[in-house]
Amino acid sequence: MAYEQKENSGVLFTNDKKDKPSSPDYKGNANIGGKTYWVSGWKKTGKKGTFLSLALTEKQDRQQQDSGF
């Protein structure tokens, strides 16, 4: 049986292929409102300690950018 991600949930994994300092520390995906998003996370340190900064990009949008549309 294949894994099916539940709506309004996501996963993050350590980015083993981090090739430059600005690359995300974590990568994964999320299902929000029936749409699938790429999730990128960076470990940062602030006045209150360590936290994760996240960016979400709709998978369809990113595929169009990669193909030059």
PANUBA-288072 format. One record per atom (N, C-alpha, C, O): residue number from 1; x, y, z; atom name; residue in one letter. Coordinates in Angstrom, 2 decimals, padded with zeros to 5 digits. Layout:
BEGIN
{k:NUM	c1:X	c2:Y	c3:Z	a:CA	r:a};
...
This chain:
BEGIN
{k:1	c1:000.84	c2:-001.17	c3:000.00	a:N	r:m};
{k:1	c1:000.00	c2:000.00	c3:000.00	a:CA	r:m};
{k:1	c1:000.89	c2:001.24	c3:000.00	a:C	r:m};
{k:1	c1:001.83	c2:001.34	c3:000.79	a:O	r:m};
{k:2	c1:000.61	c2:002.20	c3:-000.88	a:N	r:a};
{k:2	c1:001.38	c2:003.43	c3:-000.99	a:CA	r:a};
{k:2	c1:000.97	c2:004.41	c3:000.11	a:C	r:a};
{k:2	c1:-000.18	c2:004.42	c3:000.55	a:O	r:a};
{k:3	c1:001.94	c2:005.21	c3:000.54	a:N	r:y};
{k:3	c1:001.67	c2:006.23	c3:001.56	a:CA	r:y};
{k:3	c1:000.84	c2:007.34	c3:000.95	a:C	r:y};
{k:3	c1:001.16	c2:007.84	c3:-000.13	a:O	r:y};
{k:4	c1:-000.22	c2:007.73	c3:001.63	a:N	r:e};
{k:4	c1:-001.05	c2:008.84	c3:001.17	a:CA	r:e};
{k:4	c1:-001.05	c2:009.91	c3:002.26	a:C	r:e};
{k:4	c1:-001.47	c2:009.67	c3:003.39	a:O	r:e};
{k:5	c1:-000.58	c2:011.08	c3:001.90	a:N	r:q};
{k:5	c1:-000.48	c2:012.16	c3:002.87	a:CA	r:q};
{k:5	c1:-001.86	c2:012.72	c3:003.16	a:C	r:q};
{k:5	c1:-002.65	c2:012.99	c3:002.25	a:O	r:q};
{k:6	c1:-002.15	c2:012.90	c3:004.44	a:N	r:k};
{k:6	c1:-003.44	c2:013.44	c3:004.86	a:CA	r:k};
{k:6	c1:-003.49	c2:014.94	c3:004.58	a:C	r:k};
{k:6	c1:-002.46	c2:015.61	c3:004.56	a:O	r:k};
{k:7	c1:-004.69	c2:015.44	c3:004.35	a:N	r:e};
{k:7	c1:-004.85	c2:016.86	c3:004.09	a:CA	r:e};
{k:7	c1:-004.45	c2:017.68	c3:005.31	a:C	r:e};
{k:7	c1:-004.66	c2:017.26	c3:006.45	a:O	r:e};
{k:8	c1:-003.87	c2:018.84	c3:005.06	a:N	r:n};
{k:8	c1:-003.41	c2:019.77	c3:006.09	a:CA	r:n};
{k:8	c1:-002.32	c2:019.17	c3:006.97	a:C	r:n};
{k:8	c1:-002.29	c2:019.37	c3:008.18	a:O	r:n};
{k:9	c1:-001.42	c2:018.42	c3:006.32	a:N	r:s};
{k:9	c1:-000.26	c2:017.86	c3:007.03	a:CA	r:s};
{k:9	c1:000.94	c2:017.90	c3:006.09	a:C	r:s};
{k:9	c1:000.80	c2:018.10	c3:004.88	a:O	r:s};
{k:10	c1:002.12	c2:017.72	c3:006.66	a:N	r:g};
{k:10	c1:003.33	c2:017.73	c3:005.85	a:CA	r:g};
{k:10	c1:004.46	c2:017.01	c3:006.53	a:C	r:g};
{k:10	c1:004.35	c2:016.59	c3:007.68	a:O	r:g};
{k:11	c1:005.57	c2:016.89	c3:005.80	a:N	r:v};
{k:11	c1:006.77	c2:016.24	c3:006.34	a:CA	r:v};
{k:11	c1:008.00	c2:017.04	c3:005.93	a:C	r:v};
{k:11	c1:008.01	c2:017.69	c3:004.88	a:O	r:v};
{k:12	c1:009.03	c2:016.99	c3:006.77	a:N	r:l};
{k:12	c1:010.33	c2:017.60	c3:006.48	a:CA	r:l};
{k:12	c1:011.41	c2:016.58	c3:006.74	a:C	r:l};
{k:12	c1:011.36	c2:015.83	c3:007.72	a:O	r:l};
{k:13	c1:012.40	c2:016.54	c3:005.86	a:N	r:f};
{k:13	c1:013.54	c2:015.65	c3:006.00	a:CA	r:f};
{k:13	c1:014.82	c2:016.48	c3:005.92	a:C	r:f};
{k:13	c1:014.83	c2:017.54	c3:005.30	a:O	r:f};
{k:14	c1:015.87	c2:016.01	c3:006.54	a:N	r:t};
{k:14	c1:017.17	c2:016.67	c3:006.45	a:CA	r:t};
{k:14	c1:017.60	c2:016.72	c3:004.99	a:C	r:t};
{k:14	c1:017.50	c2:015.72	c3:004.27	a:O	r:t};
{k:15	c1:018.09	c2:017.88	c3:004.55	a:N	r:n};
{k:15	c1:018.54	c2:018.06	c3:003.17	a:CA	r:n};
{k:15	c1:019.96	c2:017.52	c3:003.05	a:C	r:n};
{k:15	c1:020.92	c2:018.22	c3:003.39	a:O	r:n};
{k:16	c1:020.11	c2:016.29	c3:002.57	a:N	r:d};
{k:16	c1:021.42	c2:015.66	c3:002.40	a:CA	r:d};
{k:16	c1:022.20	c2:016.25	c3:001.23	a:C	r:d};
{k:16	c1:023.41	c2:016.04	c3:001.13	a:O	r:d};
{k:17	c1:021.53	c2:016.97	c3:000.34	a:N	r:k};
{k:17	c1:022.17	c2:017.49	c3:-000.86	a:CA	r:k};
{k:17	c1:022.39	c2:018.99	c3:-000.79	a:C	r:k};
{k:17	c1:022.38	c2:019.67	c3:-001.82	a:O	r:k};
{k:18	c1:022.57	c2:019.52	c3:000.41	a:N	r:k};
{k:18	c1:022.80	c2:020.96	c3:000.59	a:CA	r:k};
{k:18	c1:024.14	c2:021.31	c3:-000.03	a:C	r:k};
{k:18	c1:025.19	c2:020.86	c3:000.44	a:O	r:k};
{k:19	c1:024.11	c2:022.13	c3:-001.10	a:N	r:d};
{k:19	c1:025.34	c2:022.41	c3:-001.84	a:CA	r:d};
{k:19	c1:025.88	c2:023.82	c3:-001.63	a:C	r:d};
{k:19	c1:026.99	c2:024.12	c3:-002.08	a:O	r:d};
{k:20	c1:025.13	c2:024.70	c3:-000.96	a:N	r:k};
{k:20	c1:025.62	c2:026.04	c3:-000.65	a:CA	r:k};
{k:20	c1:024.97	c2:026.51	c3:000.65	a:C	r:k};
{k:20	c1:023.92	c2:025.98	c3:001.03	a:O	r:k};
{k:21	c1:025.55	c2:027.47	c3:001.33	a:N	r:p};
{k:21	c1:025.02	c2:027.91	c3:002.63	a:CA	r:p};
{k:21	c1:023.56	c2:028.37	c3:002.60	a:C	r:p};
{k:21	c1:022.85	c2:028.23	c3:003.59	a:O	r:p};
{k:22	c1:023.11	c2:028.92	c3:001.47	a:N	r:s};
{k:22	c1:021.74	c2:029.42	c3:001.40	a:CA	r:s};
{k:22	c1:020.71	c2:028.32	c3:001.11	a:C	r:s};
{k:22	c1:019.51	c2:028.57	c3:001.16	a:O	r:s};
{k:23	c1:021.17	c2:027.11	c3:000.80	a:N	r:s};
{k:23	c1:020.25	c2:025.99	c3:000.56	a:CA	r:s};
{k:23	c1:019.52	c2:025.64	c3:001.86	a:C	r:s};
{k:23	c1:020.07	c2:025.80	c3:002.94	a:O	r:s};
{k:24	c1:018.28	c2:025.16	c3:001.75	a:N	r:p};
{k:24	c1:017.53	c2:024.82	c3:002.97	a:CA	r:p};
{k:24	c1:018.17	c2:023.66	c3:003.74	a:C	r:p};
{k:24	c1:018.77	c2:022.76	c3:003.15	a:O	r:p};
{k:25	c1:018.03	c2:023.71	c3:005.05	a:N	r:d};
{k:25	c1:018.51	c2:022.63	c3:005.92	a:CA	r:d};
{k:25	c1:017.57	c2:021.43	c3:005.88	a:C	r:d};
{k:25	c1:017.99	c2:020.29	c3:006.10	a:O	r:d};
{k:26	c1:016.29	c2:021.69	c3:005.59	a:N	r:y};
{k:26	c1:015.27	c2:020.65	c3:005.52	a:CA	r:y};
{k:26	c1:014.43	c2:020.85	c3:004.26	a:C	r:y};
{k:26	c1:014.23	c2:021.98	c3:003.82	a:O	r:y};
{k:27	c1:013.94	c2:019.75	c3:003.69	a:N	r:k};
{k:27	c1:013.06	c2:019.79	c3:002.53	a:CA	r:k};
{k:27	c1:011.96	c2:018.77	c3:002.71	a:C	r:k};
{k:27	c1:012.15	c2:017.76	c3:003.38	a:O	r:k};
{k:28	c1:010.82	c2:019.02	c3:002.10	a:N	r:g};
{k:28	c1:009.72	c2:018.08	c3:002.19	a:CA	r:g};
{k:28	c1:008.53	c2:018.58	c3:001.40	a:C	r:g};
{k:28	c1:008.68	c2:019.35	c3:000.46	a:O	r:g};
{k:29	c1:007.35	c2:018.13	c3:001.80	a:N	r:n};
{k:29	c1:006.14	c2:018.56	c3:001.12	a:CA	r:n};
{k:29	c1:004.98	c2:018.59	c3:002.09	a:C	r:n};
{k:29	c1:005.04	c2:018.02	c3:003.18	a:O	r:n};
{k:30	c1:003.91	c2:019.27	c3:001.67	a:N	r:a};
{k:30	c1:002.71	c2:019.40	c3:002.50	a:CA	r:a};
{k:30	c1:001.49	c2:019.40	c3:001.60	a:C	r:a};
{k:30	c1:001.55	c2:019.83	c3:000.45	a:O	r:a};
{k:31	c1:000.37	c2:018.93	c3:002.15	a:N	r:n};
{k:31	c1:-000.91	c2:018.95	c3:001.47	a:CA	r:n};
{k:31	c1:-001.78	c2:019.94	c3:002.23	a:C	r:n};
{k:31	c1:-002.17	c2:019.68	c3:003.37	a:O	r:n};
{k:32	c1:-002.08	c2:021.08	c3:001.60	a:N	r:i};
{k:32	c1:-002.86	c2:022.12	c3:002.25	a:CA	r:i};
{k:32	c1:-004.04	c2:022.46	c3:001.36	a:C	r:i};
{k:32	c1:-003.87	c2:022.91	c3:000.23	a:O	r:i};
{k:33	c1:-005.24	c2:022.25	c3:001.87	a:N	r:g};
{k:33	c1:-006.44	c2:022.55	c3:001.11	a:CA	r:g};
{k:33	c1:-006.54	c2:021.78	c3:-000.19	a:C	r:g};
{k:33	c1:-007.10	c2:022.27	c3:-001.17	a:O	r:g};
{k:34	c1:-005.99	c2:020.56	c3:-000.21	a:N	r:g};
{k:34	c1:-006.05	c2:019.72	c3:-001.40	a:CA	r:g};
{k:34	c1:-004.96	c2:020.00	c3:-002.42	a:C	r:g};
{k:34	c1:-004.90	c2:019.33	c3:-003.45	a:O	r:g};
{k:35	c1:-004.10	c2:020.98	c3:-002.16	a:N	r:k};
{k:35	c1:-002.99	c2:021.29	c3:-003.06	a:CA	r:k};
{k:35	c1:-001.69	c2:020.81	c3:-002.42	a:C	r:k};
{k:35	c1:-001.55	c2:020.83	c3:-001.19	a:O	r:k};
{k:36	c1:-000.74	c2:020.39	c3:-003.25	a:N	r:t};
{k:36	c1:000.54	c2:019.90	c3:-002.75	a:CA	r:t};
{k:36	c1:001.59	c2:021.00	c3:-002.89	a:C	r:t};
{k:36	c1:001.70	c2:021.65	c3:-003.93	a:O	r:t};
{k:37	c1:002.38	c2:021.20	c3:-001.82	a:N	r:y};
{k:37	c1:003.40	c2:022.23	c3:-001.78	a:CA	r:y};
{k:37	c1:004.75	c2:021.62	c3:-001.45	a:C	r:y};
{k:37	c1:004.84	c2:020.65	c3:-000.69	a:O	r:y};
{k:38	c1:005.82	c2:022.19	c3:-002.01	a:N	r:w};
{k:38	c1:007.17	c2:021.90	c3:-001.57	a:CA	r:w};
{k:38	c1:007.39	c2:022.73	c3:-000.31	a:C	r:w};
{k:38	c1:006.96	c2:023.88	c3:-000.25	a:O	r:w};
{k:39	c1:008.05	c2:022.17	c3:000.70	a:N	r:v};
{k:39	c1:008.36	c2:022.90	c3:001.93	a:CA	r:v};
{k:39	c1:009.87	c2:022.92	c3:002.10	a:C	r:v};
{k:39	c1:010.52	c2:021.88	c3:002.02	a:O	r:v};
{k:40	c1:010.42	c2:024.11	c3:002.33	a:N	r:s};
{k:40	c1:011.85	c2:024.26	c3:002.60	a:CA	r:s};
{k:40	c1:012.00	c2:024.89	c3:003.97	a:C	r:s};
{k:40	c1:011.23	c2:025.78	c3:004.33	a:O	r:s};
{k:41	c1:012.98	c2:024.43	c3:004.75	a:N	r:g};
{k:41	c1:013.18	c2:024.94	c3:006.10	a:CA	r:g};
{k:41	c1:014.63	c2:025.26	c3:006.39	a:C	r:g};
{k:41	c1:015.53	c2:024.50	c3:006.01	a:O	r:g};
{k:42	c1:014.86	c2:026.38	c3:007.06	a:N	r:w};
{k:42	c1:016.21	c2:026.80	c3:007.44	a:CA	r:w};
{k:42	c1:016.28	c2:026.94	c3:008.95	a:C	r:w};
{k:42	c1:015.41	c2:027.56	c3:009.57	a:O	r:w};
{k:43	c1:017.33	c2:026.36	c3:009.56	a:N	r:k};
{k:43	c1:017.56	c2:026.53	c3:011.00	a:CA	r:k};
{k:43	c1:018.14	c2:027.92	c3:011.20	a:C	r:k};
{k:43	c1:019.12	c2:028.29	c3:010.55	a:O	r:k};
{k:44	c1:017.54	c2:028.68	c3:012.11	a:N	r:k};
{k:44	c1:018.02	c2:030.03	c3:012.41	a:CA	r:k};
{k:44	c1:018.06	c2:030.22	c3:013.92	a:C	r:k};
{k:44	c1:017.42	c2:029.48	c3:014.67	a:O	r:k};
{k:45	c1:018.82	c2:031.21	c3:014.34	a:N	r:t};
{k:45	c1:018.93	c2:031.52	c3:015.76	a:CA	r:t};
{k:45	c1:018.52	c2:032.97	c3:015.97	a:C	r:t};
{k:45	c1:018.97	c2:033.87	c3:015.27	a:O	r:t};
{k:46	c1:017.66	c2:033.17	c3:016.95	a:N	r:g};
{k:46	c1:017.18	c2:034.51	c3:017.29	a:CA	r:g};
{k:46	c1:017.35	c2:034.77	c3:018.77	a:C	r:g};
{k:46	c1:018.00	c2:034.00	c3:019.47	a:O	r:g};
{k:47	c1:016.77	c2:035.85	c3:019.24	a:N	r:k};
{k:47	c1:016.87	c2:036.24	c3:020.65	a:CA	r:k};
{k:47	c1:016.29	c2:035.19	c3:021.59	a:C	r:k};
{k:47	c1:016.74	c2:035.05	c3:022.72	a:O	r:k};
{k:48	c1:015.28	c2:034.44	c3:021.11	a:N	r:k};
{k:48	c1:014.62	c2:033.44	c3:021.96	a:CA	r:k};
{k:48	c1:015.13	c2:032.03	c3:021.70	a:C	r:k};
{k:48	c1:014.56	c2:031.07	c3:022.21	a:O	r:k};
{k:49	c1:016.20	c2:031.90	c3:020.89	a:N	r:g};
{k:49	c1:016.76	c2:030.57	c3:020.64	a:CA	r:g};
{k:49	c1:016.66	c2:030.16	c3:019.19	a:C	r:g};
{k:49	c1:016.47	c2:030.99	c3:018.30	a:O	r:g};
{k:50	c1:016.78	c2:028.85	c3:018.96	a:N	r:t};
{k:50	c1:016.78	c2:028.29	c3:017.62	a:CA	r:t};
{k:50	c1:015.34	c2:028.07	c3:017.14	a:C	r:t};
{k:50	c1:014.46	c2:027.69	c3:017.91	a:O	r:t};
{k:51	c1:015.11	c2:028.33	c3:015.84	a:N	r:f};
{k:51	c1:013.79	c2:028.13	c3:015.26	a:CA	r:f};
{k:51	c1:013.94	c2:027.74	c3:013.79	a:C	r:f};
{k:51	c1:015.04	c2:027.81	c3:013.24	a:O	r:f};
{k:52	c1:012.84	c2:027.33	c3:013.16	a:N	r:l};
{k:52	c1:012.82	c2:026.99	c3:011.74	a:CA	r:l};
{k:52	c1:012.07	c2:028.07	c3:010.98	a:C	r:l};
{k:52	c1:010.96	c2:028.46	c3:011.36	a:O	r:l};
{k:53	c1:012.68	c2:028.55	c3:009.92	a:N	r:s};
{k:53	c1:012.03	c2:029.47	c3:009.00	a:CA	r:s};
{k:53	c1:011.58	c2:028.63	c3:007.80	a:C	r:s};
{k:53	c1:012.39	c2:027.89	c3:007.24	a:O	r:s};
{k:54	c1:010.32	c2:028.75	c3:007.40	a:N	r:l};
{k:54	c1:009.77	c2:027.90	c3:006.34	a:CA	r:l};
{k:54	c1:009.35	c2:028.70	c3:005.13	a:C	r:l};
{k:54	c1:008.95	c2:029.86	c3:005.24	a:O	r:l};
{k:55	c1:009.44	c2:028.07	c3:003.96	a:N	r:a};
{k:55	c1:008.92	c2:028.62	c3:002.70	a:CA	r:a};
{k:55	c1:008.13	c2:027.52	c3:002.01	a:C	r:a};
{k:55	c1:008.58	c2:026.37	c3:001.95	a:O	r:a};
{k:56	c1:006.96	c2:027.86	c3:001.49	a:N	r:l};
{k:56	c1:006.12	c2:026.90	c3:000.77	a:CA	r:l};
{k:56	c1:005.95	c2:027.37	c3:-000.67	a:C	r:l};
{k:56	c1:005.69	c2:028.54	c3:-000.92	a:O	r:l};
{k:57	c1:006.10	c2:026.44	c3:-001.61	a:N	r:t};
{k:57	c1:005.92	c2:026.73	c3:-003.03	a:CA	r:t};
{k:57	c1:005.01	c2:025.67	c3:-003.61	a:C	r:t};
{k:57	c1:005.26	c2:024.47	c3:-003.45	a:O	r:t};
{k:58	c1:003.96	c2:026.09	c3:-004.29	a:N	r:e};
{k:58	c1:003.04	c2:025.12	c3:-004.88	a:CA	r:e};
{k:58	c1:003.80	c2:024.29	c3:-005.90	a:C	r:e};
{k:58	c1:004.51	c2:024.84	c3:-006.75	a:O	r:e};
{k:59	c1:003.66	c2:022.96	c3:-005.84	a:N	r:k};
{k:59	c1:004.41	c2:022.07	c3:-006.72	a:CA	r:k};
{k:59	c1:004.17	c2:022.39	c3:-008.19	a:C	r:k};
{k:59	c1:005.13	c2:022.39	c3:-008.96	a:O	r:k};
{k:60	c1:002.96	c2:022.66	c3:-008.59	a:N	r:q};
{k:60	c1:002.65	c2:022.96	c3:-009.98	a:CA	r:q};
{k:60	c1:003.42	c2:024.20	c3:-010.44	a:C	r:q};
{k:60	c1:003.97	c2:024.20	c3:-011.54	a:O	r:q};
{k:61	c1:003.45	c2:025.27	c3:-009.62	a:N	r:d};
{k:61	c1:004.17	c2:026.49	c3:-009.98	a:CA	r:d};
{k:61	c1:005.65	c2:026.23	c3:-010.19	a:C	r:d};
{k:61	c1:006.24	c2:026.73	c3:-011.14	a:O	r:d};
{k:62	c1:006.25	c2:025.45	c3:-009.31	a:N	r:r};
{k:62	c1:007.68	c2:025.18	c3:-009.40	a:CA	r:r};
{k:62	c1:008.01	c2:024.35	c3:-010.64	a:C	r:r};
{k:62	c1:009.04	c2:024.56	c3:-011.26	a:O	r:r};
{k:63	c1:007.14	c2:023.40	c3:-011.00	a:N	r:q};
{k:63	c1:007.36	c2:022.60	c3:-012.19	a:CA	r:q};
{k:63	c1:007.30	c2:023.47	c3:-013.44	a:C	r:q};
{k:63	c1:008.07	c2:023.26	c3:-014.37	a:O	r:q};
{k:64	c1:006.41	c2:024.45	c3:-013.47	a:N	r:q};
{k:64	c1:006.31	c2:025.35	c3:-014.61	a:CA	r:q};
{k:64	c1:007.56	c2:026.23	c3:-014.70	a:C	r:q};
{k:64	c1:008.04	c2:026.49	c3:-015.80	a:O	r:q};
{k:65	c1:008.10	c2:026.68	c3:-013.56	a:N	r:q};
{k:65	c1:009.32	c2:027.49	c3:-013.56	a:CA	r:q};
{k:65	c1:010.48	c2:026.69	c3:-014.08	a:C	r:q};
{k:65	c1:011.28	c2:027.19	c3:-014.88	a:O	r:q};
{k:66	c1:010.60	c2:025.44	c3:-013.65	a:N	r:d};
{k:66	c1:011.70	c2:024.58	c3:-014.08	a:CA	r:d};
{k:66	c1:011.66	c2:024.29	c3:-015.58	a:C	r:d};
{k:66	c1:012.69	c2:024.08	c3:-016.20	a:O	r:d};
{k:67	c1:010.45	c2:024.28	c3:-016.16	a:N	r:s};
{k:67	c1:010.33	c2:023.96	c3:-017.58	a:CA	r:s};
{k:67	c1:010.38	c2:025.21	c3:-018.44	a:C	r:s};
{k:67	c1:010.29	c2:025.11	c3:-019.67	a:O	r:s};
{k:68	c1:010.51	c2:026.40	c3:-017.83	a:N	r:g};
{k:68	c1:010.67	c2:027.63	c3:-018.59	a:CA	r:g};
{k:68	c1:009.40	c2:028.35	c3:-018.94	a:C	r:g};
{k:68	c1:009.43	c2:029.27	c3:-019.76	a:O	r:g};
{k:69	c1:008.26	c2:027.97	c3:-018.37	a:N	r:f};
{k:69	c1:006.99	c2:028.65	c3:-018.66	a:CA	r:f};
{k:69	c1:006.81	c2:029.86	c3:-017.81	a:C	r:f};
{k:69	c1:005.80	c2:030.56	c3:-017.92	a:O	r:f};
